[in-house]
Amino acid sequence: MAAASDLTILAGPKAYELIREGGLAPQQVAAMAGAAGGPKWLILGHLDRLLFSRWFAGRQTPLFLVGASSGAWRFAAACHRDPVAAIDRFERAYIDQSYSPRPTPDEISAQGRKIQCRLLSAQPPESLLQHPFLRLNVLAVRCKGFARSERRPLQATGLGAAYLANLVHRGTLVWFFERTLFHDPRQRPPLRRMNEFSTRQVALRGDNLPAALMASGSIPYIMRGVPDIAGAPRGVYRDGGIIDYHLDLPFNTPNRITLMLHYTDRIIPGWFDKRLTWRKPRAGHMQNVLLVAPSPQFVERLPHRKIPDRNDFYLFQGRDRERVRSWQRAVSESRALADAFWTLVDNGRIRDQVRRLPMA
């Protein structure tokens, strides 16, 4: 049974004032940010179904979707003519993935391509770039030095050096990776100048969208990188979450909101920052952000009292049926999140529940 307390709702200073004054309406949302995070996205599936099939229905103005890794794949599903069916396909394929006891990067990448094939099976890739109001944008990184190698010892050396450099300053990641934004060819997303990381911008097309999506979700060391994407500089591309794990980006949405459906109340700037509790997003980037996430109370009701994550492949190793049941139950429980969101925006009580997003 849905309850408002199932959701944590946090807002940056400007978004907070907008919501406190007038609640939240679909036209207030100018952009959406989709974080990386592997299986954690499963908890957001019913929220995505609600937003893209009902809440945003009939919209006239563009809505910019900017995602990394699983966030980008969620948004690709949303851009289908039937977003609910696309999310269903993505969800089933993702839950059904299975591996040998010691899977190689080739095996894991093959599973990723299989999931993508099912997700994109209903219509041509180029049609996702013709949506009436959704504008799809996918983040990946082009690797430099040893990080671009598929020889695991060399790649590990490059990743280890990047990790150590990141401890000193996040900006040092430019020595190892080039942020690449694959953007909707009609309009680029409302992002101010991104000074910390120079950003290569590449227009999405029918012939590069699948590769860009695959690159965006290609976890370093775990999966193969994606080489030489059409329309982009030659090189090896990997997971966009390396730099933009939870999308600490300078969204420029004055008097409007950047909505992040998230699986946690913490925004972690980059992949190497997961254990760096002192590494916070830039306060200037969070001004118009509204974060909607499961509350601790909700998470307590899930199997093993946690959101599905990549460690479940080890927890349930050799017991895929148990993992599938656990993930399916988590997905079923997450319907309450969509119900709670709908109730809060419909009756206006989101104004009472929103809290200020902790700032750096």
Buried (B, 14 or more C-beta within 10 A) or exposed (E): EBEBEBBBBBBBBBBBEBBEEEBBEBEBBBBBBBBBBBBBBBBBBBBBBBBBBEBBEEBEEBBBBBBBBBBBBBBBBBBBEEBBBBBBBBBEBBBBBEEEEEBBBEEBBBBBEEBBEBBBEBBEBEBBBBBEEBBBBBBBBBBBBBBBBEEEEBBBBBBEBBBEBBEEEBEBBBEBBBBBBBBBBEEBBBBEEBEBBEBBBBBBBBEBBBBBBBBBBBBBEBBBBBEEBEBBEEBBBBBBBBBBBBBBBBBBBEEBBBBBBBBBBBBBBBBBBEEBEEBBBBEEBBBBBBBBBBBEEBBEEBBEEBBBBEEBBEEBEEEBEEBBBBBBBBBEBBBBBBBBBBBBBEEEEBBEBBEEBEEE
